[in-house]
């Protein structure tokens, strides 16, 4: 007898349908798994056997063949355990032969029959819903995320194999999982407020512009000047996640195995890898080509502190994703593309000791020290920052001042108003000003004669590249949006040019 259960092979965020065919026939005793299985899939034989034994079930003394089709797609992971067990139970006659019809099944089996969570349930459930399947069976720990697939898909989360057997027999009804009704939103950390930063008004202004337009920001200054504090407060200025953004981010975290039990990511990501991180940790990869820090920061902030301390090879991997918003991982056995539309915020000291230009703690090597340190960053990488600012040391007198009148809430309101203007202006064509490309720049960032003369003169003096010129236009558009101005004027361009000098 042959029984069939559907599951999925996961390649990045793509879930490819896979049929698990269980066949029991007379012949040599043993279980064989075919169809390009990895070592983890071949080990399913022992996990399924142990789970059956824990339930008091025994495999028939016959030849058992488990076929995973299509055979040309590599299968990897422990999520094939549950569909293999369900198909085998149907082939043995322990459950109705049509128990798996219209169902997609994922889950890892423990040796005691428990069904354990696996990665990638959210994209798999979305694919199952698009295929018009009637149900999706997964571990109870993944049911919350899978329920967000929507449509008419019934998501059932089970805790152990025995519960699944009783459910398909009709002896026990497992209620479908619910996704909840709360709208995904940004939860602001009230412990991190802009009021905590004394002085540094120009740096706060740059952070406001960066948040309003989604621009990349580079801060340079001595130790203790507040660069890391400012970066950690920038996510609180960003607008709430939309439902499509929350779903997209959650799919990435589902594949990476970092999605929490609440079902969806409800806050904009803030990733701050240490400067000892490898290029694989930043871009993604490894044996299963999992997403890295760039993709985990999608639609959020990637903060790189002590930027020159990162290996140059690691930093150069940022260049393509900053332009395209995607990262492609090419390996011998996989070719995966992940979204990576993040906002890069970086901080650095002007030199290794950090006190270049400080009148009280002057750098002993002066310009030689700074040149050697800053040359660790390539020109093409620096050219991709929209705003480059110097953050001076905080004076002791500033620390004794009362908190600023404006905090995160007030600045966030202006950022939200600017983002609403951009949403109305672009619709689905772009999310923010930083994403403007080609014809959209000409359409939405026109300059009057005075502004054009200023930017052309500055471009010649500063040696701006074509990329730098376009980034000035985008920042000027954001400054105009913050001022509520429909057109870019000369003061907006002048301020945007000031941020190119650093």
Residue pairs with C-beta under 8 A, 6 or more apart in sequence:
1 23
1 24
1 91
1 93
1 97
2 21
2 22
2 23
2 91
3 21
3 22
3 87
3 88
3 90
3 91
3 97
3 100
4 19
4 20
4 21
4 22
4 87
4 100
5 19
5 20
5 22
5 83
5 84
5 86
5 87
5 90
5 100
5 103
5 105
6 17
6 18
6 19
6 20
6 83
6 100
6 103
6 104
6 105
6 128
6 133
7 17
7 18
7 20
7 79
7 80
7 82
7 83
7 104
7 105
7 106
7 124
8 15
8 16
8 17
8 18
8 79
8 104
8 106
8 120
8 124
8 127
8 128
9 15
9 16
9 18
9 73
9 74
9 75
9 76
10 16
10 77
10 79
10 119
10 120
10 123
10 124
10 255
11 334
11 336
12 255
12 289
12 291
12 336
12 337
12 338
13 123
13 251
13 252
13 255
13 338
13 339
14 123
14 127
15 120
15 123
15 124
15 126
15 127
15 128
16 73
17 104
17 127
17 131
18 68
18 69
18 70
18 73
18 75
18 80
19 67
19 68
19 69
20 66
20 67
20 68
20 80
20 83
20 84
20 87
21 66
21 67
21 68
21 69
21 87
22 64
22 65
22 66
22 84
22 87
22 88
22 90
22 91
23 64
23 65
23 66
23 67
23 91
24 60
24 62
24 63
24 64
24 88
24 91
24 92
25 62
25 63
25 65
26 62
26 63
27 62
27 63
28 63
29 61
29 62
29 63
30 63
30 64
31 45
31 48
31 49
31 59
31 64
31 65
31 66
32 63
32 64
32 65
32 66
33 41
33 42
33 44
33 45
33 66
33 68
33 84
34 65
34 66
34 67
34 68
34 71
35 67
35 68
35 69
35 70
35 71
35 75
36 68
36 71
36 72
36 73
36 74
36 75
37 44
37 68
37 75
37 80
38 74
38 75
38 76
38 77
40 76
40 77
40 78
41 68
41 75
41 76
41 77
41 78
41 80
43 78
44 78
44 80
44 81
44 84
44 109
47 78
47 81
47 108
47 109
47 110
47 111
48 81
48 84
48 85
48 88
48 109
49 59
50 109
50 111
50 112
51 81
51 85
51 109
51 110
51 111
51 112
51 113
51 161
52 58
52 59
52 85
52 113
52 161
54 111
54 112
54 113
55 113
55 161
55 162
55 165
57 94
59 88
59 92
60 92
64 88
64 91
66 84
66 87
66 88
68 75
68 80
74 333
74 334
76 288
77 118
77 119
77 120
77 288
78 108
78 109
78 116
78 118
79 106
79 107
79 108
79 118
79 119
79 120
81 107
81 108
81 109
82 105
82 106
82 107
82 108
82 109
82 115
82 137
82 139
82 161
82 164
83 100
83 105
83 106
83 107
85 109
85 161
86 95
86 99
86 100
86 105
86 137
86 164
86 168
87 100
89 95
89 99
89 165
90 96
90 97
90 98
90 99
90 100
94 165
95 165
95 168
95 169
96 168
96 169
99 168
102 133
102 134
102 135
103 133
103 134
103 135
103 136
103 137
104 124
104 125
104 128
104 131
104 133
104 135
104 136
104 137
105 136
105 137
105 138
106 118
106 120
106 121
106 124
106 136
106 137
106 138
106 139
106 142
107 115
107 116
107 118
107 137
107 138
107 139
107 142
107 158
108 115
108 116
108 117
108 118
108 139
109 115
109 116
109 161
110 116
112 160
113 160
113 161
113 162
114 159
114 160
114 161
115 139
115 140
115 158
115 159
115 160
115 161
115 164
116 139
116 141
117 139
117 141
117 142
118 138
118 139
118 142
119 254
119 255
119 256
119 257
120 254
120 255
121 138
121 139
121 142
121 145
121 146
121 254
122 145
122 146
122 148
122 149
122 247
122 250
122 251
122 254
122 259
123 251
123 254
123 255
124 136
124 138
124 146
125 136
125 138
125 145
125 146
125 147
125 148
125 149
125 153
125 155
126 149
126 150
126 251
128 136
128 149
128 153
129 136
129 149
129 150
129 151
129 152
129 153
130 151
133 153
134 152
134 153
134 154
135 153
135 154
135 155
135 156
136 146
136 149
136 153
136 154
136 155
136 156
137 156
137 158
137 164
138 146
138 155
138 156
138 157
138 158
139 157
139 158
139 159
140 157
140 158
140 159
141 157
141 261
142 157
143 155
143 156
143 157
143 177
144 157
144 177
144 179
144 180
144 261
144 262
144 263
145 250
145 254
145 259
145 263
145 264
146 155
146 157
146 177
147 155
147 176
147 177
147 178
147 179
147 180
147 263
148 179
148 247
148 250
148 263
148 264
149 155
150 179
154 176
155 176
155 177
156 167
156 174
156 176
156 177
157 174
157 177
158 164
158 167
158 174
163 172
163 174
166 172
167 173
167 174
179 263
179 264
180 263
182 266
183 243
184 240
184 241
184 242
184 243
184 245
184 246
184 264
184 265
184 266
185 240
185 241
185 266
186 235
186 236
186 238
186 239
186 240
186 241
186 266
186 267
186 268
187 266
187 267
188 236
188 408
188 412
189 236
192 232
192 233
192 236
192 408
193 233
193 236
193 407
193 408
194 204
194 233
194 237
194 404
194 406
194 407
194 408
194 411
195 403
195 404
195 406
195 407
195 408
196 229
196 233
196 403
197 203
197 204
197 226
197 229
197 230
197 233
197 404
198 394
198 398
198 399
198 401
198 403
198 404
199 394
199 395
199 398
199 401
200 225
200 226
200 230
200 391
200 394
202 389
203 219
203 226
203 227
203 230
203 389
203 391
204 230
204 411
206 217
206 219
206 387
206 389
206 499
207 217
207 230
207 233
207 234
207 237
208 237
208 411
208 414
208 415
208 482
209 215
209 387
209 475
209 478
209 479
209 482
209 499
210 216
210 217
210 234
210 343
210 345
210 386
210 387
211 234
211 237
211 238
211 411
211 415
212 414
212 415
212 418
212 419
212 432
212 433
212 478
212 481
212 482
213 386
213 418
213 422
213 432
213 433
213 434
213 474
213 475
213 477
213 478
213 481
214 343
214 431
214 432
214 433
214 434
214 435
215 343
215 386
215 387
215 433
215 434
215 471
215 474
215 475
215 478
216 322
216 343
216 344
216 345
216 346
216 384
216 385
216 386
216 387
216 434
217 343
217 344
217 345
217 346
217 385
217 386
217 387
217 388
217 389
218 307
218 346
218 347
218 348
218 382
218 385
218 387
218 388
218 389
218 502
219 227
219 230
219 231
219 345
219 346
219 347
219 348
219 389
219 390
219 391
220 347
220 348
220 349
220 350
220 388
220 389
220 390
220 391
220 502
221 227
221 347
221 349
221 350
221 390
221 391
221 392
221 393
222 349
222 350
222 354
222 355
222 356
222 358
222 361
222 392
222 393
223 349
223 354
223 355
224 393
224 394
225 391
225 392
225 393
225 394
226 391
226 394
227 305
227 347
227 391
228 305
228 347
230 391
231 272
231 301
231 303
231 305
231 345
231 347
232 270
232 303
233 408
234 301
234 343
234 345
235 267
235 268
235 270
235 300
235 301
236 408
236 412
237 408
237 411
237 412
237 415
238 268
238 300
238 301
238 415
239 415
239 416
239 419
241 249
241 265
241 266
241 267
241 268
241 299
245 299
246 264
246 265
246 266
247 264
248 298
248 299
248 339
249 265
249 269
249 298
249 299
249 300
250 259
250 263
250 264
250 265
252 291
252 295
252 296
252 298
252 338
252 339
253 259
253 265
253 296
255 290
255 291
256 290
256 291
256 295
256 296
257 290
258 296
259 265
268 299
268 300
268 301
269 296
269 297
269 298
269 299
269 300
269 301
269 342
270 297
270 300
270 301
270 303
271 293
271 296
271 297
271 300
271 301
271 302
271 303
271 342
272 302
272 303
272 304
272 305
273 281
273 282
273 293
273 304
275 304
275 305
275 306
275 307
275 309
275 310
277 293
277 310
277 314
278 314
279 311
279 313
279 314
279 317
280 286
280 292
281 292
281 293
282 292
282 293
282 294
282 314
282 317
282 318
283 292
283 294
283 317
283 321
283 327
283 329
284 290
284 291
284 292
284 294
284 295
284 327
284 329
284 336
284 338
285 292
285 329
285 331
288 334
289 329
289 331
289 334
289 336
291 338
292 327
293 302
294 302
294 318
294 321
294 327
294 338
294 340
294 342
295 327
295 338
295 339
295 340
297 340
297 342
297 343
298 338
298 339
298 340
298 341
298 342
299 341
299 342
300 342
300 343
301 342
301 343
301 345
302 342
302 343
302 344
302 345
303 345
303 346
303 347
304 310
304 344
304 345
304 346
304 347
305 346
305 347
306 347
306 348
306 349
307 315
307 346
307 347
307 348
307 377
308 348
308 349
308 373
308 374
308 376
308 377
312 376
312 377
312 378
315 377
315 378
315 381
316 378
316 381
318 344
318 381
318 384
319 380
319 381
319 384
320 327
321 327
321 340
321 342
322 344
322 384
323 384
325 339
325 340
325 341
325 435
326 337
326 338
326 339
326 340
326 341
327 337
327 338
327 340
328 335
328 336
328 337
328 338
329 335
329 336
329 337
329 338
341 431
341 435
343 434
344 384
344 385
346 385
348 377
349 373
350 356
350 357
350 363
350 370
350 373
350 374
351 363
351 365
351 369
351 370
351 373
351 374
352 369
352 373
353 363
353 364
353 369
355 361
355 362
355 363
356 363
356 366
356 369
356 370
357 363
358 393
363 369
363 370
382 388
383 465
383 467
383 468
384 467
386 434
386 471
386 474
386 475
386 499
387 475
387 499
388 499
388 500
388 501
388 502
389 499
389 502
390 502
414 482
415 482
417 484
418 478
418 481
418 482
419 432
421 481
421 484
422 430
422 431
422 432
422 433
422 481
423 431
425 444
426 440
426 444
429 440
430 436
430 440
433 474
433 475
433 477
433 478
433 481
434 474
436 444
436 445
436 473
436 474
436 477
441 470
441 473
441 474
444 477
445 473
445 474
445 476
445 477
445 488
446 487
446 488
447 455
447 473
447 488
447 493
448 487
448 488
448 489
448 490
450 490
451 476
451 488
451 489
451 490
451 492
451 493
454 490
454 493
454 494
454 497
455 469
455 472
455 473
455 493
455 497
458 464
458 497
459 468
459 469
459 472
462 468
462 497
462 500
462 501
464 472
464 500
468 500
471 500
472 493
472 496
472 497
472 500
473 488
473 496
475 495
475 496
475 499
476 488
476 492
476 493
476 495
476 496
477 488
477 492
479 492
479 495
479 496
480 486
480 487
480 488
480 489
480 492
483 492
485 492
